[in-house]
Amino acid sequence: MSPFSKGTRTKLKPPKFEIRKFSTMTSDLRELKKWLEEYKVTTVAMESTGIYWKPIFNILEDGSDVVLANAQHIKNVPGRKTDIKDCQWIAKLFRNGLISGSFIPPRDIRELRDLTRTRRKLVEEMASEKNRVQKVLEDANIKLSSVVSKVFGVSSMSMTLLLLEKDELSTEEILKLAKGMLKKKVDLLVKVTGVKDISAASVIAEIGVNMSKFPNEAHLSSWAAICPGNN
């Protein structure tokens, strides 16, 4: 903002400072908003420090244009700093057009951002816990991943829960726990000569059930390293 009024060379009056303190409780922040509205304040400049600016921004954004300044860009000279001095410094910089606001997306986008970040964090935590379970199974020499394609599928979870109750499971007991598509695919494979229940489960675990990934049987054999070499 120029120190001269628009269209003239008349110098503007120096700003008048009125100092009031507000806590960051919601009720006090609403009082802050009311105070600004009484003075017909349309623009507010504030410093972005950690996450402490968010509650203030959320309260004020509906009634004012809030400019969020990067703390590094408005750093004052070293000395005896106080909150009041910082506020006066920010006001001076902003009045002279020396503060460029940070990008703050609209409220609905911020809410979506919080949701997606929370989901990502939960997915990472879930993956970490699954890795821990798999490590425990491997340490106990339980090769569940060699039998099923999904260690945390319905069938495999049933097997894991039963293993917690019994020290050993027979082949028959394992097959009884195979459910849904896993059971149907094992039943189909065991019709192949020389392929039994456990072998069929191992085949599914290694190559899956989607054969469209392989152009033909030769490619599948080559990928599985079971085709004879020709040297």
C-alpha positions as CSV (number, residue, x, y, z in Angstrom):
1,M,0.0,0.0,0.0
2,S,1.4,3.4,-1.0
3,P,1.8,6.0,1.8
4,F,-0.1,8.4,-0.6
5,S,-3.8,8.3,-1.3
6,K,-4.8,7.0,-4.8
7,G,-4.8,9.7,-7.5
8,T,-3.2,12.4,-5.3
9,R,0.0,13.2,-3.6
10,T,-1.5,13.8,-0.2
11,K,0.3,11.9,2.4
12,L,-1.8,9.5,4.4
13,K,-2.0,9.9,8.2
14,P,0.3,7.5,10.1
15,P,-1.5,4.4,11.3
16,K,-3.1,4.3,14.7
17,F,-2.2,1.3,16.8
18,E,-4.7,-0.2,19.3
19,I,-3.4,-3.2,21.2
20,R,-5.6,-5.9,22.6
21,K,-4.8,-9.4,23.7
22,F,-6.8,-12.5,22.9
23,S,-6.3,-16.1,23.9
24,T,-6.6,-18.9,21.3
25,M,-9.7,-20.3,22.9
26,T,-12.6,-20.4,20.4
27,S,-14.7,-17.9,22.4
28,D,-11.8,-15.4,22.5
29,L,-11.1,-15.8,18.8
30,R,-14.8,-15.0,18.1
31,E,-14.3,-11.9,20.2
32,L,-11.3,-11.0,18.1
33,K,-13.4,-11.4,15.0
34,K,-16.1,-9.2,16.4
35,W,-13.5,-6.5,17.4
36,L,-12.1,-6.5,13.8
37,E,-15.6,-6.2,12.4
38,E,-16.3,-3.2,14.6
39,Y,-13.4,-1.4,13.0
40,K,-14.4,-2.6,9.6
41,V,-11.2,-4.5,9.1
42,T,-11.2,-6.3,5.8
43,T,-7.7,-7.7,5.7
44,V,-5.6,-9.4,8.4
45,A,-2.0,-10.3,8.2
46,M,-0.6,-13.0,10.4
47,E,2.5,-15.2,10.7
48,S,2.4,-18.9,10.0
49,T,4.0,-20.6,13.0
50,G,3.7,-24.4,13.1
51,I,0.0,-25.2,13.3
52,Y,-0.9,-22.5,15.7
53,W,-2.2,-20.2,13.0
54,K,-4.9,-22.7,11.9
55,P,-7.6,-22.0,14.6
56,I,-7.2,-18.2,14.1
57,F,-7.4,-18.6,10.3
58,N,-10.5,-20.8,10.5
59,I,-12.4,-18.3,12.6
60,L,-11.4,-15.2,10.6
61,E,-11.5,-16.4,7.0
62,D,-15.2,-16.0,6.7
63,G,-15.2,-12.3,7.4
64,S,-11.7,-11.2,6.4
65,D,-9.1,-11.7,3.7
66,V,-6.4,-13.4,5.8
67,V,-2.8,-13.1,4.5
68,L,-0.6,-15.8,5.9
69,A,3.1,-14.7,5.9
70,N,6.0,-17.0,5.9
71,A,7.9,-16.6,9.1
72,Q,11.3,-16.6,7.4
73,H,10.2,-13.8,5.0
74,I,9.2,-11.4,7.8
75,K,12.0,-12.1,10.2
76,N,12.8,-9.0,12.3
77,V,16.2,-7.9,13.3
78,P,17.7,-9.6,16.4
79,G,16.8,-8.1,19.7
80,R,14.3,-8.2,22.5
81,K,11.3,-9.7,20.8
82,T,7.8,-9.6,22.2
83,D,4.5,-10.6,20.7
84,I,3.4,-6.9,20.6
85,K,6.6,-5.9,18.7
86,D,6.1,-8.7,16.3
87,C,2.5,-7.7,15.6
88,Q,3.6,-4.1,15.0
89,W,6.3,-5.3,12.7
90,I,4.0,-7.4,10.6
91,A,1.5,-4.6,10.4
92,K,4.2,-2.2,9.2
93,L,5.4,-4.6,6.5
94,F,1.9,-5.4,5.3
95,R,0.9,-1.7,5.1
96,N,3.8,-1.1,2.9
97,G,3.1,-4.0,0.6
98,L,6.0,-6.1,1.7
99,I,4.2,-9.3,2.6
100,S,3.2,-11.9,0.0
101,G,0.7,-14.4,1.4
102,S,1.2,-18.1,1.4
103,F,-1.2,-20.3,-0.7
104,I,-4.1,-21.5,1.5
105,P,-6.6,-23.7,-0.4
106,P,-10.4,-23.3,0.3
107,R,-11.9,-25.0,3.4
108,D,-13.3,-28.0,1.5
109,I,-10.0,-28.7,-0.1
110,R,-8.2,-28.4,3.3
111,E,-10.7,-30.9,4.7
112,L,-10.1,-33.2,1.8
113,R,-6.3,-32.9,2.4
114,D,-6.7,-33.8,6.1
115,L,-8.8,-36.8,5.1
116,T,-6.4,-38.1,2.5
117,R,-3.4,-37.6,4.8
118,T,-5.1,-39.4,7.6
119,R,-6.0,-42.3,5.2
120,R,-2.4,-42.5,4.0
121,K,-1.2,-42.6,7.6
122,L,-3.6,-45.4,8.5
123,V,-2.7,-47.4,5.4
124,E,1.0,-47.1,6.4
125,E,0.3,-48.2,9.9
126,M,-1.8,-51.2,8.6
127,A,1.0,-52.2,6.3
128,S,3.5,-52.0,9.1
129,E,1.3,-54.3,11.3
130,K,0.9,-56.8,8.5
131,N,4.7,-56.9,8.1
132,R,5.0,-57.7,11.8
133,V,2.5,-60.5,11.5
134,Q,4.3,-62.0,8.5
135,K,7.6,-61.8,10.4
136,V,6.1,-63.7,13.4
137,L,4.8,-66.4,11.0
138,E,8.1,-66.7,9.3
139,D,10.0,-66.9,12.7
140,A,7.6,-69.7,13.7
141,N,8.4,-71.5,10.4
142,I,4.7,-71.2,9.3
143,K,4.9,-70.8,5.5
144,L,1.5,-69.5,5.0
145,S,2.5,-67.3,2.1
146,S,3.6,-70.4,0.2
147,V,0.1,-71.8,0.4
148,V,-2.2,-68.8,-0.2
149,S,-1.7,-65.7,-2.4
150,K,-3.2,-63.3,0.2
151,V,-1.8,-63.8,3.7
152,F,-4.6,-61.6,5.1
153,G,-7.4,-63.0,3.0
154,V,-10.5,-64.7,4.5
155,S,-9.1,-68.2,4.2
156,S,-5.6,-67.4,5.5
157,M,-6.9,-65.4,8.4
158,S,-9.0,-68.4,9.4
159,M,-5.9,-70.6,9.3
160,T,-3.9,-68.1,11.3
161,L,-6.6,-67.9,14.0
162,L,-6.8,-71.7,14.2
163,L,-3.0,-71.9,14.5
164,L,-3.2,-69.7,17.6
165,E,-5.4,-72.4,19.2
166,K,-3.5,-75.5,17.9
167,D,0.2,-76.2,17.5
168,E,-0.2,-78.1,14.2
169,L,-2.8,-78.3,11.5
170,S,-3.3,-81.3,9.2
171,T,-3.7,-80.9,5.4
172,E,-7.4,-81.8,5.8
173,E,-7.9,-79.1,8.4
174,I,-6.2,-76.5,6.2
175,L,-8.4,-77.4,3.2
176,K,-11.5,-77.1,5.3
177,L,-10.6,-73.5,5.9
178,A,-10.2,-72.7,2.2
179,K,-13.2,-70.5,1.3
180,G,-14.7,-68.8,-1.7
181,M,-12.5,-68.5,-4.9
182,L,-9.5,-70.1,-3.2
183,K,-11.3,-73.4,-2.7
184,K,-12.7,-73.4,-6.3
185,K,-9.3,-72.7,-7.8
186,V,-7.6,-75.4,-5.7
187,D,-10.3,-77.9,-6.7
188,L,-9.7,-77.1,-10.4
189,L,-5.9,-77.5,-10.2
190,V,-6.0,-80.8,-8.3
191,K,-7.6,-82.4,-11.4
192,V,-4.2,-82.0,-13.1
193,T,-2.3,-85.3,-13.0
194,G,0.4,-85.2,-10.3
195,V,-0.9,-82.0,-8.6
196,K,-2.2,-82.4,-5.1
197,D,-3.8,-79.9,-2.7
198,I,-0.7,-78.3,-1.2
199,S,1.0,-78.2,-4.6
200,A,-2.0,-76.5,-6.2
201,A,-2.1,-73.9,-3.4
202,S,1.6,-73.3,-4.0
203,V,1.0,-72.8,-7.8
204,I,-1.7,-70.2,-7.1
205,A,0.5,-68.5,-4.6
206,E,3.3,-68.1,-7.1
207,I,1.6,-67.3,-10.4
208,G,-1.8,-66.0,-9.2
209,V,-5.0,-66.7,-11.2
210,N,-4.9,-64.0,-13.9
211,M,-3.3,-65.7,-16.8
212,S,-3.8,-62.7,-19.1
213,K,-0.5,-61.4,-17.8
214,F,1.2,-64.1,-19.9
215,P,0.9,-64.1,-23.8
216,N,0.9,-67.9,-23.9
217,E,1.9,-71.0,-21.9
218,A,5.5,-70.8,-23.2
219,H,5.9,-67.4,-21.5
220,L,4.4,-68.7,-18.3
221,S,6.8,-71.6,-18.3
222,S,9.7,-69.4,-19.0
223,W,8.7,-67.0,-16.2
224,A,8.4,-69.9,-13.8
225,A,11.8,-71.2,-14.9
226,I,10.5,-74.7,-15.7
227,C,11.1,-74.8,-19.4
228,P,14.1,-76.8,-20.6
229,G,17.1,-74.8,-22.0
230,N,18.3,-75.3,-25.5
231,N,22.0,-74.8,-25.7
